[in-house]
Amino acid sequence: MAPLTFQLNWEPNGFQAPYFLARERGFYDEEGLDVQFVEGHGSPFAAEQAARGRADVGLAGASAVLATQSEGFEPLAVAAVTKKTPAAVYTLRDVFGESLERPEQLAGRTVAPSATKTRILAAQLLEQVGIADEVDLQGVDPNTHHRVQHKLLDGSVDAAVGVVTNGLELEREYDRTADELPIGDYLGVYGMTLVTNRAFAESSAGTLRAFLRATARGWAAATNDPEAAIEALVARNATLERRRAIETDKFRAAAESLQFTDHVRTAGWGAHDGERWHRLDAMLAETDLLDGPTDPDAVWTNDYLDAEAPALRDYAERIGRGGEEA
């Protein structure tokens, strides 16, 4: 068995369910892989661990991959897992006063972001729809990202910026109707990627391709059977049993709204679209998140995706979306 360390972006949660299901069903074993899962401390940490060679593969957001490149490292994204960012604006109906359905409704409102990257995406969204000057988009509270939820709960802000399902979590916990506006529906930039370093990719190309094949199978299996995917997740972390419902919501959001696009239908699971990388790079270049120059064309490759493997090539058909517009 070929060993491979897989650095997660965070502690186990619903967004990661496909990887745990792939392991439980033996997909990695069938590829001759002994995959060690390592809990993470955020996407920047995962991207840097992979770029430094301290992990063979990392699960990291595309913005973190570009930021790591700007620090002088050479991360290499080998699969684009979610084609849309998971960032979302969310609110409570009794605070907002109406159902939040369009970005234009944020005009004249106060919005609190939970993190710098989600604030950037929210700012870009507001700019795109022409209301940036009409929204009080607050700075990021450096103490805790949960504070924006408290502000929303007590009505001191009209909406918050986090990730999809943050609103649903509040709805479930406080029995107050929530609404979410997925930013990924408006901005064509990547969410999560699988990232490695060039030395590992070149020296262990077969191992890397095997990992991606097994992971694609995990995504298809989880999409077709979300309950089994969450069961595999809970088996890994029993403390998630009490959060089973919201973790299921997280995975369904990823599988149904973030992961699949028309590009996946035509190019297969994991394939990159360079335009999305350029668009994200242009957004980040306007901020202070990048420490140096970046080259969006050098940060990704499709070379390690086995295009002829049914798990990748026929992914759309495997999840029942071969002819459906996304």
N, C-alpha and C positions, 0 to 999 in steps of 0.2 A: 504494500500500500504506500502510495506517495503522500508524505505529510504536507499539509497546507494550513497556514494560520489565517483565519478570517476575522479581521477586526471590525466589529459592529460599530455603528455610529453612536449607539446609546444602549441602555439596558434593554432586555427583551421587551418588545411591544408588538402591537398588531401589525404595524408596517413591516415588521421583519418576519412575519409568519411563514412566508414561502420558503425561507431558508431552513427553518426548523422542520417544516414538513418534508423538504427534500432529504434532510438527514434522517428523519424518522422512517421514511419509506425506502431508505437504502439507495437513493439515487447517487449519492456521492460514493458509496461503497461499490456500486456497480461500475463506476468509472475508475475504480482502483485508487480512490482518494481517502485519506484519513484527515478529515477537516476538523480543526480545533477552533471553536467559536470563542471569541474574546469580547467581553462586554466593553462598551466604549464610553467616551466622555465628550461626545459631540462630533460633528462632521469634520471640523478643522483638525482635531486630534487624529481621527481615523485616516484622513488624507495624508497627514504628515507621517504617521506610522508606516503607511504603505510606501510613501515616497522615500523614506529613509531606509526601507528594507527591514524594518522591525516587525512588519506583518507582510505576508505574501499578497493578500488582497484586503482592501478596506471597502466599507460601505460608507459613502460620503456624498454630500450634496455637491452639485456642479460648481456652485459659487465657492465652496471651500477648496475644491480642486484648483480653480484658477488662483485663489488667494495663496495657496501653498506654492504654486508655480512662481508667483510674484515674490516669494521669499527666497528664491534661488534654488528650489528643489525641482525635480523633474517627475512629477506624478503623471501617470498614464491611465486615463479612463478607458477601460476595455469593454464596457457595456453601459449603455444608457438604460437604466432600469425604469424609472418613471419619467415620462416625456414632459410632464407638467410639474411645476413647483407645487408643493403641498401648502404653500402660504395661503391664508384666507383672512378676510375681514369678517368678524362675527359680532353679533349683538344679541340683546334680549328684547323681545317685542315690546314689553312693558316699559323699557327704557327708551327705545328708538321711536316708539309711537306708531310704527307701521312696519309692514314686512319689508325687509331689505332684499331687493331683487336686482337693483342696478347700481353701478358705481356712482352715477350722477346723484343718487339720493344722499350721498355723503356731503354734498355741498352745504356749508354752514354748520357742520358738525365738528365735534372734537373726537379724535381717534388716537388711541394709545397702543403703540407697538410693543411686542414682547422682546424683540431682539433686533439688532442692527440690520441683519440681512432681510428680515421680513419688513422692516421699516423702508428699506431701499425699494423693495418690490411694491410696497403700497404707494410710495411716492411716485414710482414710475407709472403705476396704474392711474393715479389721480392726474398726472401730467398727460397721459394718453387720452383721457376723456375730457381734458380741458378744465378741470376744477381744482388744480393744485393750489391756487391762490385763495380758494374759498373754503379750504379745510384746515383745521388746526390739527396737524399731524404732530403729536408730541414727540419729545426725545425719548430715548430708551432708558428706563430705570435700571441702573447698574446693579441693584441689589438682588432682585428676583423677578423672573418673568411671570410669576404667578400674581404679582401685584396688579397687573393690568386687569386680571379677572376680578380682583377685589374692587377696582375702580368702576368696572362695568356693573358689578352687582349692586354697588351703592349709588349708581347713577351719576357719578362724578365725571364720567366720559360717556359719549354716545355709542361708541363701538371700540373694538380692540382688534389687533392684528396678531395672529398666531398661525396655527396650521389647521387644516380641515379636521373636524370633529371636536375642536376646542369648545365650540358653541354647544354641540350635542352633549358634551360632558357636563356643562353647566345646567343644561336642560334636565338631564337625568338626575343630577344631584339636588337641584333646587326646585324642580317642578315648575320651571318658568320657560315659556316658549322662546326658542332661540332661532336665529337665522344666520346663515353663513354665505359669504360671497367668495367663491374660490378664485384667487388671483390667477391661477393657471389657466382659467377659461379665457383670459384676456391677454396675458403676456406669454408669448411662445418661447419660454426658456426651460431648461432641464431642471428636474428635481434631483432624485438620487442616482448615483452611478456606482459602478464597481471599479475600483482604482487599484493600480499596482505600481511597480517601478520597472524601469526598462531592463534592469539587470535580471530580475526574476522572469519577466516576460520572454526575454531572449534565451535564457538558460533553461527555462521550464515551460516552453511553449505548449507542449503536449498536456502537461498538468493543468495549465491555465485554460486551455480549450475544453478539457474534460470538466473542469469546475463550472465553466459557463454553460455547457450542455446540461449538466445535472441541475444547475440553478434554474435554467429555463423550464425544465420539467417540473421543478418545484413550484414555479410561478403558475404554470398551467394547471397543475393539480390543485393548488390552493384556490385559484380562481373558480374552478369547477366545484370545489368542495370547501367553502370557507370554514365550516364548522370543524372539519378535520384539521385544517391549518391552525385554527385557534387551539384545538385540543393538543396539538403538538407543541404549541407555544406554552400552554399552561403546564404541560408535562415537564417542560424545562424550568419553569418558574411558577411554583404553586401559588405564590402570593397574588398572581394575576387572576386567580379563580373569581375573586370578588369583582374584578373588572372585566370579566369575560364579555359582557355585552358591549362595552365601549371599545374593547380591543377588536371585537368583530366589526364594529362600525369603522374603525380605523382601516382595517384591511380591506373591507368592501369599498371604502372611498378610494384607496390606492388602486385596487384592481379595476374598478368600474369607471373611475374618473381621471386618474393620474397616469396609469400605466399604458393604456391602449390608445393609439392614434392611427390615422390612415397610413402613416409612415411605417408603423409596425406591421400593418397588413401587407404592405408591398415589400418591405425590406427585411422583415423578420424580427424576432425578439432581440432586443439589446442593441440594434444597429443605431449608430450615431447619425445625426443630421448636422453638418457643420454650421449651417445658418443659425441654429439655436445657440451654439457655442459663441458665435460672433455677437449675437444679440445680447447674451448675458455679459460677455466681456465688455461691450460698450456701456452697459449699465454700470458695471462695477468700476469702470475707468473714471466715472464721474463722481466717485466717492473717495473716501480715505481708507478703504479696506485693503487696497493693494499696496504692497510695500515696494514694488518695482515693476518693471515691464512684464507684460504677458504676451503669449503667442497662442491664441485659441486654436490654431491649426495643429500645434504641436502637443496639445494636452489630451488628445483622444486618438483612438485608432479602432478600426473594425477588423484588423488583421487576425485577431485571436477568436473571432466569432466563426464557428464552423457553419458556414452558410448552407451546407448540404445536409446538416443534421436535422431530422424531422422536428425535433423539439424547438428549433429556432425557425427553420424555413416555414413550417406549417403551423406556427404558433396561433395565428388568427383562427384557423379551422379548429384547432384543439380546444379553444375556449368558446367556440360557437359564434365567432364574429367575422367569419370569412367574407361575407357579403354585406356586412352592416357598416354604414357610414359612421365615423367617429368624430 
